Amino acid sequence: MLAAAMNPQVELNLALILFVPWFSILAWLYWAYPKQPRLAARTVFDSGALLLATLLAGWGMHWSMHNADPNAGAIWKQVLATSVAYGLFLLIMTAAVFLRLRILPRWRKAVASADA
């Protein structure tokens, strides 16, 4: 029985394609909570964090596909690419959450002083 050949572009980006729904859920949760304060600075920070996480996950996925051991089998490329992309996305999002928690009190002060 012959296996159908996969489009090379799909094969190269399969890890990211499969994780787009999960990345979207995590991105929405990061964006939506906490609801306040929602300043322009926070919007820029959150947008930058999400963009960096996505770009780094894409880079890690491509790096893994090109550097996986070809002797380990074709599926190993996908497993490694998925693991690296997911790990890098979570690394950046976790760092952004903790950094945002440190900055959030300053944003709240800025909102309070602007309202006064």
C-alpha positions as CSV (number, residue, x, y, z in Angstrom):
1,M,0.0,0.0,0.0
2,L,1.4,3.4,-1.0
3,A,1.2,6.3,1.3
4,A,0.1,9.6,-0.2
5,A,2.9,12.2,-0.3
6,M,2.4,15.3,1.8
7,N,2.8,18.8,0.3
8,P,6.3,20.0,1.4
9,Q,4.9,23.3,2.7
10,V,2.3,21.6,4.8
11,E,4.8,19.1,6.1
12,L,7.2,21.9,7.0
13,N,4.5,23.9,8.8
14,L,2.4,21.0,10.2
15,A,3.4,21.5,13.8
16,L,2.3,25.2,13.7
17,I,-0.9,24.3,11.8
18,L,-1.9,21.7,14.3
19,F,-1.2,24.0,17.3
20,V,-2.9,27.1,15.9
21,P,-6.2,26.4,17.8
22,W,-4.3,25.8,21.1
23,F,-2.1,28.8,20.5
24,S,-5.2,30.9,19.8
25,I,-6.9,29.8,23.0
26,L,-3.8,30.6,25.1
27,A,-3.4,34.0,23.3
28,W,-7.0,34.9,23.9
29,L,-6.7,34.0,27.6
30,Y,-3.5,36.1,27.9
31,W,-5.1,39.0,26.1
32,A,-8.4,38.9,28.0
33,Y,-7.2,38.6,31.6
34,P,-6.9,40.6,33.7
35,K,-9.6,42.9,32.2
36,Q,-8.2,46.1,33.8
37,P,-6.2,48.3,33.4
38,R,-6.4,48.3,29.6
39,L,-4.0,51.1,28.5
40,A,-2.3,51.7,25.2
41,A,1.0,50.6,26.8
42,R,-0.5,47.3,27.8
43,T,-2.0,46.7,24.4
44,V,1.4,47.3,22.8
45,F,3.1,45.1,25.4
46,D,0.6,42.3,24.9
47,S,0.7,42.5,21.1
48,G,4.5,42.4,21.2
49,A,4.5,39.4,23.5
50,L,2.1,37.5,21.3
51,L,3.9,38.4,18.1
52,L,7.3,37.4,19.6
53,A,5.9,34.1,20.9
54,T,4.4,33.3,17.5
55,L,7.5,34.2,15.6
56,L,9.8,32.3,18.0
57,A,7.5,29.2,17.8
58,G,7.6,29.4,14.0
59,W,11.4,29.8,14.0
60,G,11.8,26.9,16.5
61,M,9.6,24.7,14.4
62,H,11.6,25.4,11.2
63,W,14.9,25.0,13.0
64,S,13.7,21.6,14.4
65,M,12.6,20.4,11.0
66,H,15.9,21.1,9.5
67,N,18.0,19.8,12.4
68,A,16.2,16.7,13.4
69,D,18.1,13.5,13.0
70,P,17.0,12.1,9.7
71,N,17.9,8.5,10.8
72,A,15.2,8.7,13.6
73,G,12.4,8.5,11.1
74,A,10.1,11.0,9.4
75,I,7.7,11.3,12.3
76,W,10.6,12.4,14.6
77,K,10.9,15.7,12.7
78,Q,7.2,16.5,13.5
79,V,7.5,15.4,17.1
80,L,10.6,17.6,17.7
81,A,9.1,20.5,15.8
82,T,5.9,20.4,17.7
83,S,7.8,20.1,21.1
84,V,10.1,23.0,20.3
85,A,7.4,25.3,18.9
86,Y,5.1,24.6,21.9
87,G,8.0,25.1,24.4
88,L,9.1,28.3,22.9
89,F,5.6,29.7,22.7
90,L,4.9,28.8,26.4
91,L,8.3,30.2,27.4
92,I,7.6,33.6,25.9
93,M,4.0,33.7,27.2
94,T,5.1,32.7,30.7
95,A,7.8,35.3,30.8
96,A,5.3,37.9,29.5
97,V,2.8,37.0,32.2
98,F,5.3,37.4,35.0
99,L,6.7,40.6,33.5
100,R,3.2,42.0,33.1
101,L,2.4,41.2,36.7
102,R,5.4,43.3,37.7
103,I,4.4,46.2,35.5
104,L,0.6,46.0,36.2
105,P,0.8,47.9,39.5
106,R,2.5,50.8,37.7
107,W,-0.2,50.8,35.0
108,R,-2.9,50.8,37.7
109,K,-1.2,53.9,39.3
110,A,-1.1,55.6,35.9
111,V,-4.9,55.0,35.5
112,A,-5.6,56.2,39.0
113,S,-3.5,59.4,38.6
114,A,-5.1,60.1,35.2
115,D,-8.6,59.8,36.7
116,A,-7.7,62.1,39.5
